[in-house]
Amino acid sequence: NPKFPPSAPSPKLMHQIFADFCKDIDPNQFEESGCAVCGQLTQSSTLKKLSEMNLNLDILIQEGVTQVERQSSKDPLSDIEGPVLDSDLDSICQTCCRSVSKGKMP
């Protein structure tokens, strides 16, 4: 027969329970942000800062994919230069990071 009520947990176990709980409810565990490459919402803790990485983003430079906004139909079509990225974001998800680092389009 198990003893009832059970004895109190040891101080070490209580500390571990509290530490694990605090880790589990840390905002980084559930906050999301967008990937600058694909735009997908991803858990912030798994995103990497593009500004801190040494990735060759040339694969993301595609002619005819992005264009400067025209104010009238008479304005010429012109591409936006540089890689296709969301300029409001500075992070990249693991999937895009793997693809870009291999020189592949995500």
C-alpha positions as CSV (number, residue, x, y, z in Angstrom):
1,N,0.0,0.0,0.0
2,P,1.4,3.4,-0.9
3,K,1.7,5.9,1.9
4,F,-1.0,8.6,1.9
5,P,-0.5,11.4,2.0
6,P,2.9,11.3,0.3
7,S,5.8,13.0,2.0
8,A,6.7,16.5,0.8
9,P,9.2,16.7,-2.0
10,S,12.8,17.4,-1.2
11,P,14.1,21.0,-1.4
12,K,16.2,19.9,-4.4
13,L,13.1,18.5,-6.2
14,M,11.0,21.6,-5.4
15,H,13.8,23.8,-6.8
16,Q,13.9,21.7,-10.0
17,I,10.1,21.9,-10.3
18,F,10.1,25.7,-9.9
19,A,13.0,26.1,-12.3
20,D,11.4,23.9,-15.0
21,F,8.1,25.8,-14.6
22,C,9.8,29.2,-15.0
23,K,11.7,27.9,-18.1
24,D,8.4,26.6,-19.6
25,I,6.5,29.9,-19.1
26,D,9.4,32.1,-20.4
27,P,8.0,34.3,-23.2
28,N,10.7,33.0,-25.6
29,Q,9.1,29.6,-25.4
30,F,5.9,30.8,-27.0
31,E,6.5,34.2,-28.7
32,E,6.5,34.1,-32.4
33,S,8.0,36.3,-35.1
34,G,8.2,36.2,-38.9
35,C,11.0,34.9,-41.0
36,A,12.4,37.6,-43.2
37,V,12.8,35.1,-46.1
38,C,9.5,33.2,-46.1
39,G,7.4,35.3,-43.8
40,Q,6.2,32.3,-41.8
41,L,5.5,32.9,-38.1
42,T,8.0,30.9,-36.1
43,Q,8.8,30.5,-32.5
44,S,11.2,33.3,-31.6
45,S,13.6,31.0,-29.8
46,T,14.3,29.1,-33.0
47,L,14.9,32.1,-35.2
48,K,18.4,33.3,-36.0
49,K,19.3,36.9,-36.6
50,L,20.2,37.6,-40.2
51,S,22.4,40.5,-39.2
52,E,24.6,38.1,-37.1
53,M,24.9,35.4,-39.8
54,N,27.3,35.3,-42.7
55,L,24.8,34.0,-45.3
56,N,25.2,34.6,-49.0
57,L,21.7,35.8,-49.9
58,D,22.4,36.0,-53.7
59,I,20.0,33.1,-54.2
60,L,17.2,35.4,-53.1
61,I,17.9,38.0,-55.8
62,Q,15.4,37.2,-58.6
63,E,14.8,39.5,-61.5
64,G,11.1,40.2,-62.1
65,V,9.9,38.9,-58.8
66,T,9.6,42.2,-56.9
67,Q,8.9,45.6,-58.4
68,V,8.9,49.2,-57.3
69,E,5.3,50.5,-56.8
70,R,4.1,52.5,-59.7
71,Q,2.1,55.7,-59.2
72,S,0.5,55.5,-62.6
73,S,0.2,53.1,-65.4
74,K,2.6,55.2,-67.4
75,D,5.4,54.6,-64.9
76,P,8.0,52.0,-66.1
77,L,8.2,48.6,-64.4
78,S,11.4,48.4,-62.4
79,D,12.7,45.7,-60.1
80,I,13.5,46.2,-56.5
81,E,17.2,45.5,-56.2
82,G,18.7,43.1,-53.8
83,P,17.4,39.9,-52.2
84,V,13.7,39.4,-51.7
85,L,13.3,39.9,-47.9
86,D,10.8,41.4,-45.6
87,S,12.5,44.6,-44.6
88,D,10.7,44.8,-41.3
89,L,12.2,41.5,-40.1
90,D,15.7,40.6,-39.2
91,S,15.4,36.9,-38.5
92,I,15.5,33.7,-40.5
93,C,13.9,30.4,-39.7
94,Q,15.9,27.1,-39.6
95,T,14.3,25.8,-42.8
96,C,15.2,28.9,-44.9
97,C,18.6,29.1,-43.2
98,R,19.5,25.5,-44.3
99,S,18.3,26.2,-47.8
100,V,20.1,29.5,-48.3
101,S,23.3,28.1,-46.8
102,K,23.2,25.3,-49.4
103,G,22.6,27.9,-52.2
104,K,19.0,26.7,-52.7
105,M,15.9,28.7,-53.0
106,P,13.7,28.1,-49.9
